[in-house]
Amino acid sequence: MTTLKYNSVLVPSDFSDLAHNAIDTALSLTGDTSRLTVIHVAPPLNTLSVGDPAVAWQAVNDETRSEHLRHEFDRQFRDEKYNGLTFVVVFGNPADEITRYAEANKVDFIVLPSHGRTGLTRLMIGSVAERVVRLAHCPVLVLRN
């Protein structure tokens, strides 16, 4: 397979199988984990349920959430072929944060999955992939499921 000559590739992940496949695809396209950054966008604390005991007792904060997400990433990507991947956690709206991170860090290329929502569901909640394509300053590869 021909490898892409991008220096910096960003792959958003929600820990789904589709996101895992996007990471594998990006890795096969670049051939180098040191050029890949995996980003996970978590919702801000103020959007979590007030009834959630962890929120009510202030037992959860962004630092502990980041640690748990890092642990999950390390668990899912412990295979040797993933050594060298950079993992980043940010908080906010997924499309906005993905494109903001890409521009701020001079990312050359974004690879992300499309969850394939159609019809009313897509109309109501929108498509992260579609917004990333519209907002990104660099080329975006959307992988259809």
ZARO-11869 format. One record per residue (C-alpha): x, y, z; residue in three letters. Coordinates in Angstrom, 3 decimals, padded with zeros to 6 digits, always signed. Layout:
N
FIBA         X         Y         Z  resn
FIBA         X         Y         Z   Ala
...
//
This chain:
145
FIBA         X         Y         Z  resn
FIBA  +000.000  +000.000  +000.000   Met
FIBA  +001.231  +003.507  -000.783   Thr
FIBA  +001.848  +005.649  +002.267   Thr
FIBA  +000.786  +009.266  +002.541   Leu
FIBA  +003.464  +011.893  +003.054   Lys
FIBA  +001.663  +013.892  +005.742   Tyr
FIBA  +003.728  +014.829  +008.795   Asn
FIBA  +000.812  +015.014  +011.200   Ser
FIBA  -002.406  +012.999  +011.046   Val
FIBA  -005.294  +013.338  +013.506   Leu
FIBA  -007.801  +010.556  +014.169   Val
FIBA  -010.806  +011.268  +016.412   Pro
FIBA  -011.882  +008.325  +018.556   Ser
FIBA  -014.976  +007.592  +020.601   Asp
FIBA  -013.587  +004.096  +021.397   Phe
FIBA  -016.040  +002.480  +018.962   Ser
FIBA  -015.081  -000.254  +016.512   Asp
FIBA  -015.459  +002.266  +013.677   Leu
FIBA  -012.979  +004.625  +015.363   Ala
FIBA  -010.593  +001.726  +015.960   His
FIBA  -010.775  +000.914  +012.240   Asn
FIBA  -010.063  +004.564  +011.400   Ala
FIBA  -006.904  +004.415  +013.530   Ile
FIBA  -005.818  +001.244  +011.735   Asp
FIBA  -006.543  +002.848  +008.358   Thr
FIBA  -004.559  +005.980  +009.235   Ala
FIBA  -001.699  +003.822  +010.444   Leu
FIBA  -001.676  +001.840  +007.209   Ser
FIBA  -001.740  +005.082  +005.177   Leu
FIBA  +001.107  +006.746  +007.058   Thr
FIBA  +003.117  +003.716  +008.109   Gly
FIBA  +004.384  +005.568  +011.176   Asp
FIBA  +002.713  +005.848  +014.596   Thr
FIBA  +004.841  +008.862  +015.499   Ser
FIBA  +002.898  +010.917  +012.947   Arg
FIBA  -000.513  +009.941  +014.366   Leu
FIBA  -002.447  +011.639  +017.113   Thr
FIBA  -005.660  +010.116  +018.428   Val
FIBA  -008.046  +012.646  +019.964   Ile
FIBA  -011.007  +011.909  +022.202   His
FIBA  -013.518  +014.703  +022.798   Val
FIBA  -015.427  +014.247  +026.050   Ala
FIBA  -018.486  +016.269  +027.012   Pro
FIBA  -017.921  +019.151  +029.423   Pro
FIBA  -018.791  +018.458  +033.062   Leu
FIBA  -021.591  +021.028  +033.011   Asn
FIBA  -023.443  +018.894  +030.437   Thr
FIBA  -023.486  +015.779  +032.620   Leu
FIBA  -026.586  +014.905  +034.598   Ser
FIBA  -026.947  +016.820  +037.850   Val
FIBA  -028.462  +013.667  +039.330   Gly
FIBA  -025.230  +011.751  +038.730   Asp
FIBA  -023.765  +011.135  +042.220   Pro
FIBA  -020.193  +011.686  +041.026   Ala
FIBA  -021.160  +015.139  +039.736   Val
FIBA  -023.216  +016.016  +042.817   Ala
FIBA  -020.373  +015.019  +045.168   Trp
FIBA  -017.797  +016.695  +042.952   Gln
FIBA  -015.920  +013.387  +042.809   Ala
FIBA  -015.346  +013.812  +039.083   Val
FIBA  -013.192  +016.422  +037.434   Asn
FIBA  -011.535  +016.794  +034.048   Asp
FIBA  -008.223  +015.483  +035.351   Glu
FIBA  -009.680  +012.200  +036.659   Thr
FIBA  -011.809  +011.832  +033.544   Arg
FIBA  -008.690  +012.277  +031.381   Ser
FIBA  -006.853  +009.651  +033.439   Glu
FIBA  -009.690  +007.135  +033.002   His
FIBA  -009.848  +007.808  +029.269   Leu
FIBA  -006.057  +007.411  +028.977   Arg
FIBA  -006.303  +004.090  +030.812   His
FIBA  -009.025  +002.917  +028.415   Glu
FIBA  -006.943  +003.982  +025.411   Phe
FIBA  -003.904  +002.112  +026.749   Asp
FIBA  -006.067  -000.975  +027.357   Arg
FIBA  -007.540  -000.975  +023.844   Gln
FIBA  -004.294  -000.155  +022.036   Phe
FIBA  -001.708  -002.215  +023.902   Arg
FIBA  -000.625  -004.136  +020.787   Asp
FIBA  +002.959  -003.362  +019.773   Glu
FIBA  +001.889  -001.913  +016.407   Lys
FIBA  +000.350  +001.045  +018.296   Tyr
FIBA  +003.528  +001.983  +020.191   Asn
FIBA  +004.257  +005.642  +019.592   Gly
FIBA  +000.675  +006.829  +019.136   Leu
FIBA  -000.090  +010.125  +020.828   Thr
FIBA  -003.402  +010.277  +022.694   Phe
FIBA  -005.092  +013.567  +023.595   Val
FIBA  -008.263  +014.268  +025.571   Val
FIBA  -010.144  +017.536  +025.167   Val
FIBA  -013.551  +018.639  +026.408   Phe
FIBA  -016.308  +020.275  +024.404   Gly
FIBA  -018.222  +019.902  +021.152   Asn
FIBA  -016.583  +017.141  +019.066   Pro
FIBA  -016.447  +018.828  +015.635   Ala
FIBA  -015.357  +022.175  +017.056   Asp
FIBA  -012.663  +020.671  +019.269   Glu
FIBA  -011.333  +018.343  +016.555   Ile
FIBA  -010.918  +021.177  +014.064   Thr
FIBA  -009.597  +023.584  +016.708   Arg
FIBA  -006.960  +021.057  +017.779   Tyr
FIBA  -006.042  +020.301  +014.156   Ala
FIBA  -005.469  +023.949  +013.317   Glu
FIBA  -003.638  +024.811  +016.542   Ala
FIBA  -001.294  +021.842  +016.111   Asn
FIBA  -000.778  +022.239  +012.360   Lys
FIBA  -002.293  +018.853  +011.527   Val
FIBA  -001.936  +018.017  +007.821   Asp
FIBA  -004.702  +015.423  +007.490   Phe
FIBA  -007.711  +014.137  +009.459   Ile
FIBA  -009.044  +010.575  +009.199   Val
FIBA  -012.380  +009.846  +010.852   Leu
FIBA  -015.217  +007.372  +010.665   Pro
FIBA  -018.741  +008.173  +009.634   Ser
FIBA  -021.284  +006.520  +011.873   His
FIBA  -023.693  +006.413  +008.952   Gly
FIBA  -026.680  +008.155  +010.497   Arg
FIBA  -029.359  +009.039  +007.991   Thr
FIBA  -032.726  +010.683  +007.833   Gly
FIBA  -034.240  +012.276  +010.907   Leu
FIBA  -031.477  +011.143  +013.272   Thr
FIBA  -028.841  +012.914  +011.183   Arg
FIBA  -031.041  +015.974  +010.847   Leu
FIBA  -031.665  +016.177  +014.597   Met
FIBA  -028.187  +015.513  +015.973   Ile
FIBA  -026.065  +016.394  +012.950   Gly
FIBA  -022.968  +014.649  +011.786   Ser
FIBA  -019.598  +015.187  +013.447   Val
FIBA  -017.879  +014.025  +010.263   Ala
FIBA  -019.864  +016.460  +008.134   Glu
FIBA  -019.034  +019.389  +010.440   Arg
FIBA  -015.357  +018.445  +010.542   Val
FIBA  -015.264  +018.412  +006.733   Val
FIBA  -016.841  +021.887  +006.658   Arg
FIBA  -014.680  +023.396  +009.415   Leu
FIBA  -011.288  +021.772  +008.862   Ala
FIBA  -008.395  +023.743  +007.418   His
FIBA  -006.796  +020.543  +006.025   Cys
FIBA  -007.894  +017.518  +003.961   Pro
FIBA  -010.289  +015.111  +005.675   Val
FIBA  -010.808  +011.441  +004.855   Leu
FIBA  -014.215  +010.181  +006.001   Val
FIBA  -014.448  +006.396  +006.181   Leu
FIBA  -017.893  +005.027  +005.452   Arg
FIBA  -019.004  +002.084  +007.569   Asn
//
